[in-house]
Amino acid sequence: MSRHLVDPELSVGLDANMPQQKLDAETLPQYRQMLLDMVAAIPKPTSEAMLNVGRADRRIPGPEGAPDVNVLVYTPGDRGEDLLPAILHIHGGGFVSGSAAMSDPNSRSYSAEMNCVVVSVDYRLAPETPFPGPLEDCYAALLWLHSAAQELGIDPERIMVAGESAGAGLVAALCLVARDRGHIRPFFQYLAEPMLDHRSVSSDHPHVGHFGWTRDHNRFGWSSMLGGTTGEETSPYCSPAMAEDLSGLPPTFIHIGAIDLFLEESLDYARRLTRAGVSVELHVWPGAFHAFQSTDAHVSREARRVARTAIHRALHGPTQG
């Protein structure tokens, strides 16, 4: 058990604030409802900048033979006349839960603070839609965002992709697919606590995965995403850690808690990216478990500050002065 490693601020009320709800096929409806209730309880924005951010619900063409994809498009109110950079955002939820609306406050704040267009994707969820459906939905959204650049007033060469947890795993997979298909390449990828490797279900690390997202959660998430495939058949577009060649991928930001179940796969992916000649910024946050950024502890605030600085720098270049 890793409780002695938890940051003191994060440990306050840990059991009450982060109950370890069982996650399996039987409890999945309740788990999804819990997240919907959390979304409904999110306070409405109060700052003028966030209130001025426009939000549009759009239906865009889905993958061939699949349903259309819902996306949320956020546009800053005082955008000016210049073309803006854009963020394609992919939400987390272990491949089996979550929604674009879950990230509404972050999408609004990124659009306002970074002066960019944010497009958040409601991809289909496993187990109802296993791989490759969720990834293809995200790829369809990337293609649409690029094709709609003139309509949205964005620079088609300045599209970055960002995600958390399973969403970050989909971001990593999306960058591999985009590189290999050759139609469009994001210029930056942001991976927060990324779910990169299906083999982590058998991790023997004694001090990770006890809080937030556990081994049992992970086992169900990956089995749902993989469908009927076995480990030997797993595509790197599903489990990006399986990719043999990481060259040609965009500059990458990764951050991860030191007691997050995804610690070792994040460290290894960062190491392999650097060996492939990819620029990487990596942060490991002491005492932090999965989804720690949603709290108000000092380490959480610092992680959010560092992440936003890196994203702003990627979108607009280094701050002068």
C-alpha positions in Angstrom: 0.0 0.0 0.0 1.3 3.5 -0.8 -0.7 5.7 1.6 2.5 6.7 3.3 3.7 8.1 0.0 0.6 10.3 -0.6 1.2 14.0 -0.5 -0.1 15.2 2.9 -2.6 17.7 1.4 -3.9 15.0 -1.0 -4.3 12.5 1.9 -6.8 14.7 3.8 -10.2 13.2 3.2 -8.8 10.7 0.7 -11.3 8.0 1.4 -14.3 10.3 1.5 -13.3 12.3 -1.6 -12.2 9.4 -3.7 -14.2 6.3 -2.9 -12.9 3.2 -4.7 -16.1 2.3 -6.6 -16.1 -1.1 -8.2 -16.0 -1.0 -12.0 -17.2 -4.0 -14.0 -19.9 -4.8 -16.5 -22.5 -4.9 -13.8 -21.6 -1.6 -12.2 -20.7 0.3 -15.4 -24.1 2.1 -15.7 -23.8 3.4 -12.1 -20.2 4.4 -12.7 -21.2 6.4 -15.8 -24.1 8.0 -13.9 -21.7 9.0 -11.1 -19.7 10.9 -13.7 -22.8 12.5 -15.2 -23.8 13.6 -11.7 -20.3 15.1 -11.2 -20.7 17.0 -14.5 -24.1 18.4 -13.4 -22.5 19.5 -10.1 -19.7 21.5 -11.8 -20.1 25.2 -10.9 -21.1 27.4 -13.7 -18.3 29.8 -15.0 -18.3 33.2 -13.3 -15.4 35.1 -14.9 -16.2 37.4 -17.7 -13.6 35.8 -20.0 -15.1 32.4 -19.6 -18.7 33.6 -19.9 -17.7 35.2 -23.2 -16.4 31.9 -24.6 -18.8 30.7 -27.2 -19.8 27.0 -27.2 -21.4 25.2 -30.1 -22.6 21.6 -30.3 -21.8 20.2 -33.7 -22.4 16.9 -35.5 -19.6 16.1 -37.8 -19.1 13.2 -40.3 -18.0 10.1 -38.5 -15.7 7.3 -39.8 -16.9 5.5 -42.9 -19.9 3.4 -42.1 -20.2 4.7 -38.6 -22.5 7.3 -37.0 -21.7 11.0 -37.0 -19.6 12.3 -34.1 -20.7 15.0 -31.6 -18.1 17.6 -30.8 -18.2 20.7 -28.6 -16.5 23.8 -30.2 -15.3 26.6 -27.9 -14.3 30.0 -29.3 -12.9 32.9 -27.3 -15.1 36.0 -27.2 -12.3 38.5 -27.8 -10.4 36.5 -30.4 -9.3 39.4 -32.6 -8.8 39.1 -36.4 -5.8 36.8 -36.5 -6.0 33.0 -37.2 -6.0 31.2 -33.9 -4.3 27.9 -32.9 -6.6 25.0 -32.0 -6.7 22.2 -29.4 -8.4 19.0 -30.2 -9.3 17.6 -26.8 -10.0 14.0 -25.9 -11.6 13.3 -22.5 -10.7 10.6 -20.1 -12.8 7.9 -18.5 -10.9 4.6 -18.9 -12.3 4.1 -22.4 -15.6 3.2 -20.8 -17.0 6.4 -19.4 -16.9 10.2 -19.6 -18.0 12.8 -22.1 -16.8 16.0 -23.7 -19.1 18.0 -21.4 -17.2 16.6 -18.4 -14.3 18.9 -19.5 -16.4 22.0 -20.1 -14.7 24.2 -17.4 -11.2 23.3 -18.7 -12.2 23.7 -22.3 -13.7 27.2 -21.6 -10.7 28.3 -19.6 -8.2 27.0 -22.2 -10.1 28.8 -24.9 -10.2 32.1 -22.9 -6.7 32.0 -21.4 -4.9 30.6 -24.5 -6.9 32.5 -27.1 -7.5 29.4 -29.1 -10.3 27.3 -30.4 -11.0 24.1 -28.5 -12.8 21.2 -30.0 -13.7 18.4 -27.6 -14.7 15.0 -28.9 -17.6 12.8 -27.8 -16.1 9.5 -29.1 -18.0 6.2 -28.7 -17.3 4.3 -25.6 -16.2 0.7 -25.0 -17.4 -2.0 -24.4 -20.3 -1.1 -26.7 -17.7 0.2 -29.2 -14.3 -1.4 -28.8 -11.1 -0.5 -30.7 -10.9 0.9 -33.3 -14.2 2.7 -33.0 -13.2 5.3 -30.4 -9.9 6.1 -32.1 -11.5 6.4 -35.5 -14.0 8.9 -34.1 -11.1 11.0 -32.8 -9.4 10.8 -36.2 -12.6 11.9 -37.9 -12.7 14.9 -35.5 -9.1 15.7 -36.4 -9.8 15.6 -40.1 -12.9 17.7 -39.7 -11.1 20.3 -37.6 -8.4 20.7 -40.2 -10.9 20.9 -43.0 -13.0 23.5 -41.1 -10.0 25.7 -40.5 -11.3 28.6 -42.6 -14.8 28.4 -41.0 -13.4 28.3 -37.5 -10.7 30.9 -38.1 -7.9 28.7 -37.1 -4.4 28.0 -38.5 -4.6 24.5 -40.0 -0.8 24.1 -39.2 -1.3 24.9 -35.5 -3.5 22.1 -34.3 -2.4 20.4 -31.1 -4.0 17.4 -29.4 -4.6 17.0 -25.7 -6.1 14.5 -23.3 -6.1 13.0 -19.9 -5.9 9.4 -18.8 -7.6 7.2 -21.5 -8.0 10.4 -23.5 -4.2 10.9 -23.4 -3.8 7.3 -24.6 -6.1 8.1 -27.5 -4.1 11.2 -28.2 -0.9 9.2 -28.4 -2.6 6.7 -30.7 -4.0 9.5 -32.8 -0.6 11.0 -33.4 0.7 7.6 -34.5 -2.3 7.2 -36.9 -1.9 10.7 -38.2 1.8 10.2 -38.8 1.2 6.9 -40.7 -1.8 8.0 -42.8 0.0 11.2 -43.7 -3.1 13.5 -44.2 -2.5 15.8 -41.2 0.0 15.9 -38.3 -0.7 17.6 -35.1 2.1 19.9 -34.1 2.1 19.1 -30.4 0.7 16.4 -28.1 -0.2 16.9 -24.4 -0.5 13.6 -22.4 -1.8 14.0 -18.8 -1.5 10.8 -16.8 -1.7 8.7 -20.1 -3.1 5.3 -20.4 -0.6 3.9 -22.9 0.0 0.2 -22.3 -2.6 -2.6 -22.0 0.2 -4.7 -20.4 0.0 -2.5 -17.2 -2.9 -4.7 -16.1 -0.2 -7.1 -14.8 2.0 -4.4 -13.3 3.8 -5.6 -10.2 4.9 -2.2 -8.9 4.0 -2.3 -5.2 3.4 1.5 -4.7 1.2 2.5 -7.6 -2.5 2.2 -8.5 -4.0 2.1 -5.1 -6.0 5.4 -5.5 -8.1 7.0 -8.2 -7.6 4.3 -10.9 -6.8 0.9 -9.6 -5.6 -2.3 -11.2 -9.2 -3.7 -11.2 -10.4 -0.6 -13.0 -7.6 -0.8 -15.4 -8.3 -4.5 -16.2 -11.9 -3.7 -17.0 -11.0 -0.6 -19.1 -8.5 -2.4 -21.2 -10.6 -5.6 -21.6 -13.5 -3.4 -22.8 -11.3 -1.5 -25.3 -9.6 -4.6 -26.6 -12.8 -6.5 -27.2 -11.9 -10.1 -28.2 -8.3 -9.5 -29.2 -5.4 -10.9 -27.2 -2.3 -9.2 -26.0 -0.2 -10.6 -28.9 -2.7 -9.1 -31.5 -2.9 -5.7 -29.9 -2.3 -2.8 -32.3 -0.1 0.1 -31.4 -3.0 2.3 -32.5 -4.9 0.8 -29.5 -2.0 0.5 -27.0 0.6 3.1 -28.1 3.4 1.6 -26.0 3.4 -1.3 -28.5 4.6 0.9 -31.3 8.1 0.0 -32.4 8.8 3.3 -34.2 8.1 6.6 -32.4 10.0 8.8 -34.7 8.3 11.6 -36.5 5.9 12.3 -33.7 5.2 15.9 -32.5 6.9 17.5 -29.5 5.3 16.0 -26.4 4.4 17.1 -22.8 3.8 14.3 -20.3 3.0 14.6 -16.6 2.2 11.8 -14.2 1.8 11.3 -10.5 4.5 9.3 -8.7 2.0 6.8 -7.4 -0.2 6.7 -10.4 -0.7 3.2 -11.9 0.5 4.6 -15.3 3.8 5.8 -13.9 6.1 3.3 -15.5 4.5 3.3 -18.9 4.7 7.1 -19.0 8.4 7.1 -18.0 9.1 4.4 -20.6 7.2 6.2 -23.4 9.0 9.4 -22.6 12.4 7.7 -22.7 11.6 6.0 -26.0 10.3 9.3 -27.5 13.6 10.9 -26.7 15.6 8.1 -28.3 13.5 8.5 -31.4 14.5 12.2 -31.6 11.2 13.7 -30.3 11.3 16.7 -28.0 9.8 15.7 -24.6 8.9 17.6 -21.4 8.3 15.2 -18.6 7.0 15.9 -15.0 6.6 13.4 -12.2 4.6 14.8 -9.3 5.6 13.4 -5.9 2.9 12.0 -3.7 0.3 12.2 -6.5 -2.2 9.6 -7.5 -4.4 9.4 -10.6 -6.6 12.4 -11.3 -4.9 14.4 -8.5 -5.1 17.6 -10.6 -8.8 17.9 -9.8 -8.0 18.7 -6.2 -6.9 22.0 -4.7 -3.6 20.7 -3.1 -0.4 22.7 -3.8 1.0 19.9 -6.0 -2.2 20.0 -8.0 -2.2 23.7 -8.5 1.5 23.6 -9.5 0.8 20.8 -12.0 -1.9 22.8 -13.6 0.3 25.9 -13.7 3.1 24.0 -15.3 0.8 22.3 -17.8 -0.9 25.6 -18.8 2.5 27.3 -19.3 3.7 24.5 -21.6 0.5 24.6 -23.6 0.6 28.4 -24.0 4.2 28.2 -25.1 3.3 25.5 -27.6 0.4 27.5 -29.0 1.9 31.0 -29.0 5.7 30.7 -28.4 7.7 31.8 -25.4 6.5 34.7 -23.4 8.6 37.8 -24.0 10.2 39.7 -21.1 
